[in-house]
Amino acid sequence: MALEDKVVDIIVDKLGVTRDQVKPEASLIEDLGADSIDTVDLVMTFEEEFGESIPDEDSQKLKTVGDIIAYLKSKGKE
């Protein structure tokens, strides 16, 4: 499964949104309704799924679906 599909699946599962809503430009908070607890939960899930520790200063920059995908790709995840 492609990295993008895994990220979308996790967001759909954790936030209870539809796949159609999860676009690269979609903001986790404004567009997908995540709160601060949701975003922490998402980061922890991405860390587990991709075996990548995401420091707090990096996680605060992950505002959109595209940000998450670009970050994971920058860490060599496929």
Secondary structure as GFF3:
##gff-version 3
##sequence-region A 1 78
A	DSSP	alpha_helix	3	15	.	.	.	ID=ss1
A	DSSP	three_ten_helix	19	21	.	.	.	ID=ss2
A	DSSP	alpha_helix	36	50	.	.	.	ID=ss3
A	DSSP	alpha_helix	56	59	.	.	.	ID=ss4
A	DSSP	alpha_helix	65	74	.	.	.	ID=ss5
###
